[in-house]
Amino acid sequence: MFTLITVLILIASLALVLLVIVQKSKGGGLASPFASSNNIMGVRKTTDVLEKATWWLFGAIAVLCVASTHFLGGGATAESKTQQTLEQNAAKAPAPTALPNLGGGTAPAAAPAQQAPAEQPAQ
């Protein structure tokens, strides 16, 4: 649904850009060559229609942008599912009873009290 709304926003944005380019500004615009040939609605009506269409497209884009935020975070992504699985597996794993001695010089606290001496090889 988010993709559909995004496509609608893009189409409306392109139409809005075209409408703004066609509108007559102070110095004249792309609409000036068409103003003389437009006898059906007249020049005044054409600018009213273009202005109303511009406002309607602006409103539609604004509404679609707000509506798209509803669908933005709606589904769980693969990354969040992976994170949930890792957290569940970490909670199930047993905690280590003793830390290994990694050459720190002292024996770990949970080391056995006495060990049998290793046998000496015969010479």
C-alpha positions in Angstrom: 0.0 0.0 0.0 2.9 2.3 0.8 4.3 1.8 -2.7 0.9 2.6 -4.3 0.6 5.8 -2.3 4.2 6.7 -3.3 3.5 6.2 -7.0 0.3 8.4 -6.6 2.4 11.1 -4.9 5.0 11.0 -7.7 2.3 11.3 -10.4 0.5 14.2 -8.7 3.9 15.9 -8.2 4.7 15.7 -11.8 1.3 17.0 -12.8 1.7 19.9 -10.3 5.1 20.8 -11.8 3.6 20.9 -15.2 0.6 23.0 -14.1 2.9 25.5 -12.4 5.1 25.8 -15.5 2.1 26.3 -17.7 0.6 29.1 -15.5 1.1 32.7 -16.6 3.3 34.6 -14.3 4.0 38.4 -14.3 6.3 38.2 -17.4 4.2 35.6 -19.2 4.7 31.9 -19.1 4.2 28.9 -21.3 0.5 29.6 -21.2 0.9 32.8 -23.2 1.0 31.2 -26.6 -2.2 29.2 -25.9 -4.1 32.2 -24.5 -4.9 33.6 -28.0 -6.2 30.3 -29.4 -8.4 29.4 -26.4 -11.8 30.8 -27.4 -14.0 28.2 -25.7 -13.4 29.1 -22.0 -11.6 32.4 -22.4 -8.3 33.5 -20.9 -9.8 34.4 -17.5 -11.4 31.0 -17.1 -8.3 29.1 -18.1 -6.2 30.8 -15.4 -9.0 30.0 -12.8 -9.0 26.3 -13.9 -5.3 26.1 -13.7 -5.2 27.8 -10.3 -7.9 25.5 -8.9 -6.2 22.4 -10.3 -2.9 23.5 -8.7 -4.6 23.9 -5.3 -6.4 20.5 -5.7 -3.1 18.8 -6.6 -1.3 20.4 -3.7 -4.1 19.2 -1.3 -4.0 15.7 -2.7 -0.2 15.5 -2.3 -0.5 16.8 1.3 -3.2 14.2 2.1 -1.3 11.4 0.4 1.9 12.3 2.3 0.1 12.2 5.6 -1.7 8.9 4.7 1.6 7.3 3.7 3.0 7.7 7.2 0.3 5.3 8.4 1.8 2.5 6.2 5.4 3.5 6.6 6.2 1.4 9.7 3.3 -1.0 9.5 5.1 -4.3 8.8 8.0 -6.0 10.6 11.1 -6.0 8.4 13.5 -8.9 8.1 16.1 -7.0 10.1 13.7 -6.6 13.1 12.7 -10.2 12.9 16.3 -11.3 12.9 16.9 -9.1 16.0 14.0 -10.6 17.8 15.3 -14.1 17.0 18.8 -13.3 18.3 17.4 -11.8 21.5 15.2 -14.9 22.1 18.2 -17.3 21.5 20.4 -15.2 23.8 17.8 -15.5 26.5 17.5 -19.3 26.1 21.3 -19.9 26.2 22.7 -21.0 29.6 25.0 -18.5 31.3 28.6 -19.7 31.6 29.5 -20.9 35.1 33.2 -19.9 35.1 35.3 -17.7 32.9 38.3 -19.3 31.2 41.8 -18.3 32.2 43.2 -16.5 29.2 46.8 -16.1 30.5 46.1 -13.6 33.2 48.5 -15.3 35.6 46.0 -16.2 38.3 43.7 -19.2 38.3 40.0 -18.6 37.9 37.9 -18.7 41.1 36.0 -21.9 40.1 39.2 -23.9 39.4 39.6 -27.3 41.2 41.6 -27.2 44.4 44.2 -29.8 43.5 45.2 -31.4 40.2 47.2 -34.6 39.8 50.7 -33.8 38.6 51.4 -34.8 35.0 53.5 -38.0 34.5 57.1 -37.4 33.7 58.3 -39.2 30.6 61.0 -41.8 31.2 64.5 -40.8 30.3 
